[in-house]
Amino acid sequence: MASSSSSSAMSTVFLFVLFLSLTTTPLSSHAALVQQQPLVLRYHHGPLLKGNVSLSLLWYGRFSPSQRSVIVDFLHSLSPHHPPLPSPSASSWWQTTDKYSSSARPSVTSLVVSSQLLRPNYPLGKSLKNYHLRALAGRPASRSPGSISIVLTSEDVLVEGFCSRCGSHWSSGPKGGPVFIWVGNSAMQCPGQCAWPFHQPIYGPQVPPLVAPNGDVGIDGMIINLATLLAGTTTNPFGNGYFQGPVTAPLEAVTACAGAFGSGAYPGYPGKVLVDSTTGGGYNAYGVNGRKFLLPAMWNPQTSACKTLV
């Protein structure tokens, strides 16, 4: 999403394309002997989103009840549960964000779905520009500080620059206030870019795609992108939190680890993940209501390394 005078923090998700284009083979034994420099996301001394963070969802376009329930169940799965979810769990994945802190002590970020608004009749049409996304995300009900307004667009909604980002997060200023996320369903738009590894990539190694764990390539792809953006939004909400590189194109908590979902991952191969014995779906995290999700690696600031659940 292009920057504007009203936005001081902007990050886009163009998952795995750069990762897929780097190299198509794992490191040789000789290359593996070369000591790698640790990946470091520097803290730029800005505010982080901590404590209870409310999520306001706007469903733009036609989502079936089952599609909405998968995404809402994912969001609910990020909170601790009693009894605990089976391991590895989505909540344990999210707990890595607690290690991102503005002080020496870890601090908790708890996400709570506070509201949902349906817009199935496409009030702004089926072709959205960046200013449309801003208008939808910035509706009055979603402007409270410490909240995240999330716009989710259905598979038949064309969004400007969709294939170069898959989703975005931004804010209205560098010092605080509401923050915003957009994620689109890529089932009909660039699934090889935005729904990998559930779809064949558009280039790079043509490894067979994984089976989507919830039976919907577009929705399961949205889960990966939403997870990526939630981690980036809470740890770098205003463009002065944790990131590496230029502020206009930062590597954040998950985008710094793009393309890795399990142990042994290398460009074009997501790594060894769990497989559902009934559906064949690839996953690495258990969620509420018996859900299973595939969640990306996240950079751990305590180890300065990307961490996968399996």
Residue pairs with C-beta under 8 A, 6 or more apart in sequence:
1 10
1 12
1 130
1 133
1 161
1 165
1 168
1 170
1 182
2 130
3 10
3 248
6 134
6 172
6 173
7 170
7 171
7 172
8 171
8 172
8 173
8 174
8 238
8 239
9 169
9 170
9 171
9 174
9 179
9 236
9 237
9 238
9 239
9 240
9 247
10 168
10 169
10 170
10 239
10 248
11 168
11 169
11 170
11 229
11 232
11 236
11 243
11 250
11 252
11 255
12 164
12 165
12 166
12 167
12 168
13 165
13 166
13 167
13 168
13 183
13 225
13 228
13 229
13 232
13 255
14 164
14 165
14 166
14 193
15 166
15 193
15 194
15 196
15 224
15 225
15 228
15 255
15 258
15 259
15 296
16 193
16 196
16 197
16 201
16 258
16 259
17 193
18 258
19 258
19 259
19 267
20 196
20 201
20 203
20 204
20 205
20 259
20 267
20 268
21 203
21 204
21 267
22 267
23 266
23 267
24 204
24 205
24 267
24 268
25 266
26 266
27 266
38 304
38 305
39 244
39 256
39 299
39 304
39 305
39 306
40 244
40 304
41 242
41 243
41 244
41 251
41 252
41 253
41 256
41 299
41 301
42 242
42 243
42 244
43 100
43 102
43 241
43 242
44 240
44 241
44 242
44 243
45 102
45 240
46 174
46 175
46 236
46 237
46 238
46 239
46 240
46 241
47 102
47 175
47 176
47 237
47 238
47 240
47 241
48 100
48 101
48 102
48 107
48 109
48 234
48 235
48 236
48 237
48 241
48 242
49 109
49 146
49 148
49 179
49 233
49 234
49 235
49 237
50 107
50 108
50 109
50 234
51 107
51 108
51 109
51 110
51 146
52 110
52 112
52 146
53 109
53 110
53 111
53 112
53 146
53 147
53 148
53 234
54 112
54 113
54 114
54 115
54 144
54 146
54 147
54 148
55 75
55 111
55 112
55 113
55 114
55 147
55 148
55 150
56 114
56 115
56 116
56 117
56 141
56 142
56 147
56 148
56 149
56 150
57 71
57 72
57 113
57 115
57 116
57 117
57 150
57 152
58 116
58 117
58 119
58 136
58 137
58 139
58 142
58 149
58 150
58 151
58 152
59 68
59 116
59 117
59 118
59 119
59 120
59 152
59 154
60 119
60 122
60 124
60 128
60 136
60 151
60 152
60 153
60 154
60 157
61 119
61 120
61 122
61 126
61 153
61 154
61 155
61 156
61 157
62 120
62 154
62 156
63 118
63 120
63 152
63 154
63 185
67 216
67 219
68 116
70 214
70 216
70 219
70 220
70 223
70 291
71 152
71 219
71 222
71 223
71 226
72 113
72 116
73 287
73 288
73 289
73 291
74 90
74 223
74 226
74 227
74 287
74 291
74 293
75 111
75 113
76 113
76 287
76 288
77 85
77 89
77 90
77 91
77 285
77 286
77 287
77 288
77 291
77 293
78 90
78 91
78 93
78 94
78 111
78 230
79 91
79 94
79 110
79 111
79 112
80 91
81 91
81 288
84 91
85 91
85 286
85 287
85 288
86 286
87 286
88 284
88 285
88 286
88 309
88 310
89 285
89 286
89 287
90 285
90 286
90 287
90 293
90 295
92 285
92 309
93 227
93 285
93 295
93 298
93 309
94 109
94 111
94 231
96 231
96 253
96 298
96 300
96 307
97 109
97 231
97 234
97 235
97 253
97 298
98 106
98 107
98 108
98 109
99 106
99 300
99 301
99 302
100 234
100 235
100 241
100 242
100 253
100 301
101 107
109 234
111 148
111 230
114 147
115 141
115 142
117 139
117 141
119 136
122 157
124 132
124 135
124 136
126 156
126 157
126 158
127 157
127 158
128 153
128 157
128 158
128 159
128 160
129 160
130 160
130 161
133 151
133 159
133 168
133 182
134 180
136 151
137 149
137 150
137 151
137 180
137 181
137 182
138 149
138 172
138 178
138 180
139 149
142 149
142 178
142 180
143 149
143 177
143 178
144 178
145 176
145 177
145 178
147 178
147 179
148 178
148 179
148 180
148 181
148 230
148 233
148 234
149 178
149 179
149 180
149 181
150 180
150 181
150 182
150 183
150 226
151 180
151 181
151 182
151 183
152 182
152 183
152 184
152 185
152 222
153 159
153 182
153 183
153 184
153 185
154 185
155 185
155 186
155 187
155 188
155 189
155 218
156 188
157 184
157 185
158 189
159 182
159 184
159 189
162 184
162 186
162 189
162 190
162 194
163 189
163 190
163 193
163 194
166 183
166 184
166 186
166 190
166 193
166 194
166 225
167 181
167 182
167 183
167 184
167 194
167 225
167 226
167 228
167 229
168 181
168 182
168 229
169 179
169 180
169 181
169 182
169 229
169 232
169 233
169 237
170 179
170 180
171 177
171 178
171 179
171 180
171 237
171 238
171 239
172 178
172 179
173 238
174 238
174 239
174 240
175 238
176 238
179 233
179 237
179 238
181 226
181 229
181 230
181 233
183 222
183 225
183 226
183 229
184 194
184 222
185 218
185 219
185 221
185 222
186 193
186 194
186 195
186 218
186 221
186 222
187 195
187 216
187 217
187 218
187 221
188 218
190 202
191 198
191 199
191 217
191 218
191 221
192 199
192 200
192 201
192 202
193 201
193 202
194 221
194 225
195 217
195 218
195 220
195 221
195 224
196 209
196 221
197 207
197 209
197 210
197 261
197 270
197 282
197 294
198 209
198 210
198 211
198 212
198 217
198 220
198 221
198 282
198 294
199 209
199 217
199 221
200 206
200 208
200 209
201 268
204 267
204 268
205 267
205 268
205 269
207 268
207 269
210 270
210 273
210 281
210 282
210 294
211 276
211 279
211 280
211 281
211 282
212 219
212 220
212 221
212 281
212 282
213 220
213 276
213 279
213 281
213 282
213 283
213 291
213 292
213 293
213 294
214 220
214 223
214 281
214 291
214 292
214 293
215 279
215 281
220 293
220 294
223 293
223 294
223 295
224 294
224 295
224 296
227 254
227 293
227 295
227 296
228 254
228 255
228 296
231 252
231 253
231 254
231 298
232 252
232 253
232 254
232 255
235 241
235 242
235 252
235 253
236 242
236 243
236 250
236 252
236 253
239 247
239 250
240 247
242 252
242 253
242 301
243 250
243 251
243 252
244 250
244 251
244 256
245 251
253 298
253 299
254 296
254 297
254 298
254 299
256 299
256 306
257 296
257 297
257 298
257 299
257 306
257 307
258 296
259 265
259 267
259 268
259 270
259 296
260 270
260 271
260 296
260 297
260 306
260 308
261 270
261 271
261 273
261 284
261 294
261 295
261 296
261 297
261 308
262 270
262 271
262 272
262 273
262 284
262 308
262 309
262 310
263 271
263 272
263 308
263 310
264 271
264 272
265 271
265 297
265 308
270 282
270 294
271 308
271 310
272 310
273 282
273 283
273 284
273 294
273 310
274 282
274 283
274 284
274 292
274 310
275 281
275 282
275 283
276 282
276 283
276 292
281 292
282 294
283 292
283 293
283 294
284 293
284 294
284 295
284 308
284 309
284 310
285 292
285 293
285 294
285 295
285 309
286 292
286 293
287 293
295 309
297 306
297 307
297 308
298 306
298 307
299 305
299 306
299 307
300 306
300 307
